[in-house]
Amino acid sequence: MKPSSFLRISSRVLTAFACAFVVACGDDPVDPLPDAGTNTSPLYAFVAQVSTDSESQSYVILTDKVDHTEPLSLENATEIDGRALGSGISKSGALFVSSSESAVVTRYNVTNDNKLEKAGEVSFASKGLSSIGEYQNQFQFVSETKAYYFDGRTSQIIIWNPKEMTLTNSISLPAMTIEGTILTFASNPIRVGTQVLMPLGWRPAAGIGITKKAGIIVLDTANDTAQVVTDDRCGYVRDGVVGADGQVYLATEAYGAAVKRTAQANPDVPTPCLLKFDPKTATYDKAFYKVLGDLTNGGATGSLLQGPTGSGYLRVLDESTYTVADGTHPRVIASAVAWRWWKLDLANITKATLVDTLPASTGSSFLFQADNRTLFTEFTNGGTNTNFRELSDLSGKLVATHTGLSFSFLQLR
């Protein structure tokens, strides 16, 4: 998941990791922008990436409902070159589209007849960028006039104005960079008050492994200050949720768990773990450390997704249905439709419990909000399709599917 790379169908190796129950795309809904029109009926945007060995093409699919019995069609979708991301404030009537092909963000407003109309663009090239990736939630919006973009390649946070489509400032964070590693961001950042908390994961630039370093960016949107806080007890700690106690619980992501599963006897590979972080003091609790596998009867465990208040969901590899063959790449394991959902009570962290109503899916999933529903994604058929499933009612029912990989979804109205 190197930010400058994109996925290829022919490799059949996927990354399945982005808006959760937490308000990662903006704390509060905002009123429709003045140019959003008078049509107030629901409208949703799915962004699909279709890749081959030589190129990627993306499609922004607009639909007036989430639930579809037939696959979503790309026929009338808006085409974007490269791996596109669609971001913005939910129900604001605007979609901000970026791509791996350039450093430009284009604003589209929704028209009354449910179409996208270009309404300006801004280039991040003056900040040293040549392209934009990796996940939707690297864009964080605090209002219609203020947003942030987290960029690992230049080790900075870019501050920009989505209404005026202008750059306003940037925050340099050289501590994002660890020599000889690849940085990857959380797919589901955390919002606590005026803070944006962005967990970080590192892996070696060469070979297979994860770096024994946990990190989190603490950005205060009230004064545009930021810092990187690290911990050396475990690695690839890219997932976090907020407990009822106001503490943030951080866990190794599924890929890190898959790496350890293939190298169980190697002491240099960090054991997947759970840490606790205080957002008020920006410090890790040095007395708190849990081995994730100890919470799930010893299974390969990684990823922690927000559940109902005071709880989270761990992902556990079900080896009764999926056999880990010698030499299997950890990315293939993490992408297997074989990871079950286990609920963890954050007020009593002793054992997680299997949620048997939810089907196994890919190891880590993007979570998206649609009205009062939360959907999770799974990539299937070797990366040629994305399924959206229901998490809110714990049924896991299929609600929508489309060709290609989906890293973005937004309710526009």
C-alpha positions as CSV (number, residue, x, y, z in Angstrom):
1,M,0.0,0.0,0.0
2,K,2.8,2.3,-0.9
3,P,1.0,5.6,-1.6
4,S,2.5,5.9,-5.0
5,S,1.5,2.4,-6.1
6,F,-1.8,1.0,-7.2
7,L,-3.3,-2.4,-7.3
8,R,-3.3,-4.7,-10.3
9,I,-6.0,-7.3,-11.0
10,S,-3.5,-9.6,-12.6
11,S,-1.4,-9.8,-9.5
12,R,-4.4,-11.2,-7.6
13,V,-2.9,-9.7,-4.5
14,L,-5.1,-7.2,-2.8
15,T,-5.1,-4.7,0.0
16,A,-8.3,-4.6,1.9
17,F,-8.2,-2.0,4.5
18,A,-10.9,3.6,5.6
19,C,-15.3,6.1,7.3
20,A,-16.0,4.0,10.4
21,F,-18.5,4.4,13.2
22,V,-16.2,7.1,14.3
23,V,-16.7,10.4,12.6
24,A,-13.6,10.2,10.4
25,C,-15.1,12.3,7.6
26,G,-16.3,15.2,9.7
27,D,-17.8,15.4,13.2
28,D,-21.2,16.8,12.2
29,P,-23.3,16.9,9.1
30,V,-23.3,20.3,7.5
31,D,-26.1,22.0,5.6
32,P,-26.1,21.6,1.8
33,L,-23.8,24.1,0.2
34,P,-25.6,26.9,-1.7
35,D,-24.7,25.4,-5.1
36,A,-25.9,21.9,-4.3
37,G,-29.3,22.7,-5.8
38,T,-32.8,22.3,-4.4
39,N,-33.1,18.6,-4.8
40,T,-32.8,17.1,-1.3
41,S,-33.4,13.4,-2.2
42,P,-30.6,11.0,-1.2
43,L,-27.7,10.5,-3.5
44,Y,-24.6,8.4,-3.1
45,A,-21.2,8.1,-4.8
46,F,-19.3,4.8,-5.3
47,V,-15.8,5.1,-6.7
48,A,-14.6,2.0,-8.5
49,Q,-11.0,1.4,-9.7
50,V,-10.6,-1.0,-12.6
51,S,-7.0,-2.0,-13.2
52,T,-5.0,-4.0,-15.7
53,D,-1.2,-4.6,-16.0
54,S,-0.7,-1.3,-17.8
55,E,-3.1,1.2,-16.3
56,S,-5.9,2.0,-13.9
57,Q,-9.2,3.7,-14.7
58,S,-11.7,4.8,-12.1
59,Y,-15.4,5.4,-12.2
60,V,-17.6,7.6,-10.0
61,I,-21.0,5.9,-9.9
62,L,-24.0,8.0,-8.7
63,T,-27.0,6.2,-7.3
64,D,-30.1,7.3,-5.4
65,K,-30.1,4.3,-3.2
66,V,-27.6,2.1,-1.4
67,D,-29.3,-1.3,-1.8
68,H,-29.1,-2.9,-5.2
69,T,-30.0,-6.4,-6.3
70,E,-28.0,-6.1,-9.6
71,P,-24.3,-5.0,-9.8
72,L,-23.8,-1.3,-10.1
73,S,-23.2,-0.3,-13.7
74,L,-20.1,1.7,-14.9
75,E,-21.8,2.6,-18.1
76,N,-22.9,6.2,-17.2
77,A,-20.3,6.8,-14.5
78,T,-17.8,9.7,-14.6
79,E,-14.4,8.4,-15.8
80,I,-11.2,9.4,-14.0
81,D,-7.8,8.4,-15.1
82,G,-5.7,6.4,-12.6
83,R,-6.7,5.4,-9.1
84,A,-9.2,7.9,-8.0
85,L,-10.4,8.9,-4.5
86,G,-13.6,10.7,-3.8
87,S,-13.9,12.6,-0.5
88,G,-15.9,15.3,1.2
89,I,-18.3,16.1,3.9
90,S,-21.3,13.8,4.1
91,K,-24.5,15.2,2.7
92,S,-22.9,18.5,1.6
93,G,-23.6,18.2,-2.1
94,A,-20.0,18.3,-3.1
95,L,-17.5,15.6,-4.0
96,F,-13.7,16.2,-4.2
97,V,-12.0,13.8,-6.6
98,S,-8.2,13.2,-6.8
99,S,-6.1,10.7,-8.7
100,S,-2.8,8.8,-8.8
101,E,-2.3,10.5,-12.2
102,S,-1.8,14.1,-10.9
103,A,-1.6,16.3,-7.8
104,V,-4.9,18.0,-8.7
105,V,-8.1,17.9,-6.6
106,T,-11.2,18.6,-8.5
107,R,-14.4,19.8,-6.9
108,Y,-17.7,18.5,-8.3
109,N,-21.1,19.9,-7.2
110,V,-24.2,17.8,-7.5
111,T,-26.9,19.2,-9.8
112,N,-30.6,19.0,-9.4
113,D,-30.8,16.2,-12.0
114,N,-28.2,14.1,-10.1
115,K,-25.1,14.8,-12.2
116,L,-21.6,16.0,-11.3
117,E,-20.7,19.5,-12.4
118,K,-17.1,20.7,-12.1
119,A,-16.8,23.6,-9.8
120,G,-13.0,24.3,-9.5
121,E,-9.7,22.6,-8.9
122,V,-6.6,23.0,-6.8
123,S,-3.1,21.6,-7.4
124,F,-0.9,20.4,-4.6
125,A,2.2,20.4,-6.9
126,S,3.6,23.5,-5.2
127,K,3.8,21.4,-2.0
128,G,6.0,18.8,-3.8
129,L,3.3,16.3,-4.8
130,S,3.0,14.7,-8.3
131,S,0.1,12.4,-7.5
132,I,-2.4,11.7,-4.7
133,G,-3.2,8.4,-2.9
134,E,-3.6,6.1,-0.9
135,Y,-6.9,6.2,1.0
136,Q,-10.0,8.4,1.1
137,N,-9.6,9.4,4.7
138,Q,-6.2,10.9,4.2
139,F,-8.5,13.8,3.3
140,Q,-10.0,15.2,6.5
141,F,-12.6,17.9,6.4
142,V,-13.4,20.1,9.4
143,S,-15.7,22.6,7.6
144,E,-16.6,23.7,4.1
145,T,-13.6,26.1,4.2
146,K,-11.0,24.0,5.9
147,A,-9.6,20.5,5.1
148,Y,-6.3,18.6,5.4
149,Y,-4.5,16.1,3.3
150,F,-1.9,13.7,4.9
151,D,1.0,12.9,2.6
152,G,3.6,10.3,3.5
153,R,5.9,10.8,0.6
154,T,6.6,14.4,1.5
155,S,6.1,14.0,5.3
156,Q,3.6,16.8,5.6
157,I,-0.1,17.7,6.2
158,I,-1.4,20.1,3.6
159,I,-4.1,22.5,4.7
160,W,-6.5,23.8,2.0
161,N,-9.8,25.5,1.5
162,P,-12.4,23.3,-0.2
163,K,-14.8,26.2,-0.9
164,E,-12.3,28.5,-2.5
165,M,-10.1,25.6,-3.8
166,T,-6.9,27.2,-2.6
167,L,-3.9,26.0,-0.5
168,T,-3.6,27.8,2.8
169,N,-0.7,26.2,4.7
170,S,1.2,23.0,5.5
171,I,2.7,21.3,8.5
172,S,6.0,19.5,8.1
173,L,6.3,16.2,10.0
174,P,9.7,14.6,9.2
175,A,9.1,12.1,12.0
176,M,6.7,10.3,9.6
177,T,9.7,9.0,7.7
178,I,11.8,6.1,8.9
179,E,14.7,5.3,6.7
180,G,14.4,2.0,4.8
181,T,10.7,1.7,5.3
182,I,7.4,2.3,3.5
183,L,4.8,4.3,5.4
184,T,1.1,3.6,5.2
185,F,-1.8,5.5,6.9
186,A,-4.8,4.2,8.8
187,S,-7.8,3.6,6.6
188,N,-10.1,4.8,9.5
189,P,-8.6,7.8,11.3
190,I,-10.1,8.9,14.6
191,R,-11.7,12.2,15.5
192,V,-11.8,13.3,19.1
193,G,-13.0,16.8,19.7
194,T,-10.8,19.1,17.6
195,Q,-8.2,16.4,17.1
196,V,-7.6,14.2,14.1
197,L,-5.7,11.1,15.2
198,M,-4.0,9.3,12.3
199,P,-2.4,5.9,13.1
200,L,0.7,5.0,11.1
201,G,2.3,1.7,10.0
202,W,5.7,1.0,8.6
203,R,7.1,-2.0,6.8
204,P,10.5,-2.6,5.3
205,A,11.0,-1.2,1.8
206,A,12.6,-4.5,0.7
207,G,11.4,-8.0,1.6
208,I,8.4,-9.1,3.6
209,G,7.9,-7.9,7.2
210,I,6.7,-5.2,9.4
211,T,8.7,-2.6,11.3
212,K,8.5,-2.8,15.1
213,K,7.3,0.7,15.6
214,A,3.8,2.1,16.4
215,G,3.0,5.7,15.5
216,I,0.2,8.1,15.5
217,I,-0.2,11.7,14.2
218,V,-2.0,14.0,16.6
219,L,-3.4,17.0,14.7
220,D,-5.2,19.8,16.5
221,T,-7.5,21.5,14.0
222,A,-8.1,24.4,16.3
223,N,-4.5,25.7,16.0
224,D,-3.0,23.6,13.2
225,T,-0.4,22.0,15.3
226,A,0.7,18.3,14.9
227,Q,3.1,15.8,16.3
228,V,4.1,12.2,15.7
229,V,4.0,10.0,18.8
230,T,5.7,6.6,18.7
231,D,6.0,3.4,20.7
232,D,8.4,0.5,20.2
233,R,6.4,-2.4,21.6
234,C,4.7,-3.6,18.4
235,G,4.3,-2.8,14.7
236,Y,1.9,-1.9,11.9
237,V,-0.5,-0.5,14.4
238,R,-2.8,1.1,11.9
239,D,-6.2,0.7,13.5
240,G,-7.8,2.5,16.4
241,V,-11.1,3.0,18.1
242,V,-12.3,5.2,21.0
243,G,-13.5,3.5,24.2
244,A,-16.2,4.7,26.6
245,D,-13.4,5.9,28.8
246,G,-12.2,8.4,26.1
247,Q,-9.0,6.4,25.6
248,V,-7.9,5.3,22.1
249,Y,-7.2,1.6,21.6
250,L,-4.7,0.9,18.8
251,A,-4.1,-2.5,17.2
252,T,-1.9,-4.2,14.7
253,E,-3.7,-4.4,11.3
254,A,-4.5,-7.6,9.5
255,Y,-1.5,-7.5,7.2
256,G,0.8,-7.4,10.3
257,A,-1.1,-10.4,11.7
258,A,-0.6,-12.2,8.4
259,V,3.1,-11.5,8.4
260,K,3.5,-12.9,11.9
261,R,1.4,-16.0,10.9
262,T,3.9,-16.8,8.2
263,A,6.9,-16.2,10.5
264,Q,5.7,-17.4,13.9
265,A,9.1,-18.6,15.0
266,N,10.9,-15.4,14.0
267,P,11.4,-13.2,17.0
268,D,12.2,-10.2,14.8
269,V,8.6,-10.1,13.5
270,P,6.6,-8.1,16.1
271,T,3.7,-9.9,17.8
272,P,0.3,-8.3,16.9
273,C,-0.7,-6.3,19.9
274,L,-3.2,-3.8,21.4
275,L,-2.0,-0.5,22.9
276,K,-3.8,2.3,24.7
277,F,-3.3,6.0,23.9
278,D,-4.5,9.1,25.8
279,P,-5.5,11.8,23.3
280,K,-5.5,14.5,26.0
281,T,-1.9,14.0,26.9
282,A,-0.8,12.5,23.6
283,T,0.9,9.6,25.4
284,Y,0.8,5.8,25.3
285,D,-0.1,3.9,28.5
286,K,3.2,2.1,29.2
287,A,1.5,-0.3,31.6
288,F,-1.1,-1.4,29.0
289,Y,-0.1,-4.1,26.4
290,K,-2.2,-7.0,25.1
291,V,-1.3,-9.8,22.7
292,L,-4.2,-9.8,20.2
293,G,-4.1,-13.6,19.8
294,D,-4.6,-14.0,23.6
295,L,-8.0,-12.4,23.2
296,T,-9.2,-14.8,20.5
297,N,-8.1,-18.2,21.6
298,G,-4.7,-18.0,19.8
299,G,-5.9,-17.2,16.3
300,A,-4.1,-14.9,13.9
301,T,-5.7,-11.6,14.9
302,G,-5.4,-8.1,13.5
303,S,-7.4,-5.0,12.7
304,L,-9.7,-3.2,15.2
305,L,-12.8,-1.5,13.9
306,Q,-15.2,0.7,15.8
307,G,-18.3,-1.1,17.2
308,P,-21.2,0.2,19.3
309,T,-20.1,2.6,22.1
310,G,-17.4,1.1,24.2
311,S,-16.6,-1.8,21.9
312,G,-14.7,-2.8,18.8
313,Y,-14.4,-5.6,16.3
314,L,-11.3,-7.7,15.9
315,R,-10.6,-9.7,12.8
316,V,-9.5,-13.3,13.2
317,L,-8.3,-15.7,10.5
318,D,-10.5,-18.8,10.4
319,E,-8.1,-21.6,9.6
320,S,-10.8,-24.2,9.7
321,T,-12.0,-22.9,6.4
322,Y,-8.7,-21.4,5.0
323,T,-5.4,-23.3,4.8
324,V,-2.2,-21.2,5.1
325,A,0.1,-23.0,2.7
326,D,3.9,-22.7,3.0
327,G,5.2,-19.8,1.0
328,T,1.9,-17.9,0.8
329,H,2.4,-14.2,0.7
330,P,1.0,-12.4,3.7
331,R,-0.9,-10.0,1.4
332,V,-2.8,-13.0,0.0
333,I,-3.6,-14.2,3.5
334,A,-4.8,-10.8,4.7
335,S,-7.0,-10.6,1.5
336,A,-8.6,-14.0,1.9
337,V,-12.3,-14.1,2.5
338,A,-11.6,-16.0,5.7
339,W,-11.4,-13.5,8.6
340,R,-14.2,-13.6,11.2
341,W,-15.6,-10.8,13.3
342,W,-15.0,-10.9,17.1
343,K,-16.4,-8.3,19.4
344,L,-14.2,-6.8,22.1
345,D,-15.6,-5.1,25.2
346,L,-13.1,-2.2,25.8
347,A,-14.2,-1.9,29.4
348,N,-13.2,-5.5,30.1
349,I,-10.4,-6.5,27.8
350,T,-10.0,-10.2,28.6
351,K,-11.6,-12.2,25.8
352,A,-13.3,-11.2,22.6
353,T,-16.4,-13.2,21.4
354,L,-17.2,-14.4,17.9
355,V,-20.0,-12.6,16.2
356,D,-21.4,-15.7,14.4
357,T,-24.1,-13.8,12.4
358,L,-21.4,-12.0,10.4
359,P,-19.8,-14.0,7.6
360,A,-16.1,-14.2,7.1
361,S,-14.7,-11.5,4.8
362,T,-11.4,-10.0,3.8
363,G,-9.0,-9.3,6.7
364,S,-9.5,-5.6,7.0
365,S,-12.3,-3.6,5.4
366,F,-13.2,0.0,4.7
367,L,-16.1,1.2,6.7
368,F,-18.5,3.7,5.2
369,Q,-21.5,5.7,6.6
370,A,-24.8,5.8,4.7
371,D,-27.5,7.6,6.8
372,N,-27.6,5.6,10.0
373,R,-26.0,2.5,8.5
374,T,-22.4,1.4,8.5
375,L,-21.2,-0.7,5.5
376,F,-18.0,-2.7,5.2
377,T,-16.3,-3.8,2.0
378,E,-14.7,-7.0,0.8
379,F,-12.7,-7.5,-2.4
380,T,-13.6,-10.7,-4.2
381,N,-12.8,-12.7,-7.4
382,G,-9.1,-11.9,-7.3
383,G,-9.8,-8.2,-7.0
384,T,-12.2,-7.9,-9.9
385,N,-15.2,-7.0,-7.6
386,T,-16.1,-5.1,-4.5
387,N,-19.0,-6.1,-2.2
388,F,-20.6,-3.7,0.2
389,R,-22.1,-5.5,3.2
390,E,-24.2,-4.4,6.2
391,L,-22.4,-4.1,9.5
392,S,-25.0,-2.1,11.5
393,D,-27.4,-5.0,12.1
394,L,-24.6,-7.6,12.3
395,S,-26.1,-9.5,9.4
396,G,-23.4,-9.0,6.9
397,K,-26.0,-9.0,4.1
398,L,-24.9,-8.0,0.6
399,V,-26.2,-4.5,-0.2
400,A,-24.3,-3.6,-3.3
401,T,-21.5,-4.8,-5.6
402,H,-19.6,-3.5,-8.6
403,T,-16.7,-4.3,-10.8
404,G,-13.3,-3.1,-9.6
405,L,-11.9,-2.1,-6.2
406,S,-13.6,0.5,-4.1
407,F,-11.6,2.8,-1.8
408,S,-14.2,5.6,-1.6
409,F,-17.8,6.0,-0.9
410,L,-19.7,9.2,0.1
411,Q,-23.3,10.2,0.7
412,L,-23.7,13.4,-1.3
413,R,-27.2,14.3,-0.1
